[in-house]
């Protein structure tokens, strides 16, 4: 991999980033974002990182769990594919009590067994997979790495060595596969909300009733309360995800758009 050097002051850095990368448009939401990580390189990072994760994390061989994830995953991938060209889709169930899932660049999706009792059914899982794939489609990881490099420069001359191993670690952190807190928390909460929006539309296009997304997040909210994860003021500030009540309210506002997509879906 090449070594990237960032020079001059923070203002010059931002100008250079803008000239180098320009702005890309996020599918579904139409938001403009700045991302200096080339799509092809980001994809390769995702592939490398996922292979590493499969070596380090136990893989579930539960037939029912794997059939469920493959079935729902393929339907979401079918509608998301045009927004993530050259994706090499792969859905793996990891044996872990953690109630989580992720999607790395290139369509590499991991689902932890701990979230399956909360997803409950196909539509619940479609909510989660749509959200996680939404992160990849929006290139949130590349955007976060771009921000991290800009913050790292801090107005000083900085050389960032980008070896394969460091990039693999960086992409895992950027896409939430192992990171607890984000680089810049308010913005990451915005990314989470954007992934909710994209995921809601994807699940509707894939023929899953978008109203089921609200039901899933209500179950997830109950799970948080049961496990002592209900967000108070300070945990709300530290969380990279929207507060459950805010997330549900936002999804309800998006429901007319999603229901229109659901009505047009040929996959119902």
Buried (B, 14 or more C-beta within 10 A) or exposed (E): EEEEEBEEEBEEBEEBBEEEBEEBEBBBBEBEBBBBBEBEBBBBBBBBBBEBBBEEBEEBEEEEBBEBBBEBBEBBBBBBBEBBEEBEBBBBBBBBEEBBBBBBBBBBBBBBBBBBEBBEEBBBBBBBBBBBBBBBBBBBBBBBBBBBBBEEBEEEEBEBEBEEEEBBBBBBBBBBBEBEEBBBEEBBBBBBBBBBBBBBBBBBBBBBBBBBBBBBBEBBBEBBEEEEBBBEEEEBEEBBBBBBEBBBEBBEEBBEBBBEBBEEBEEE
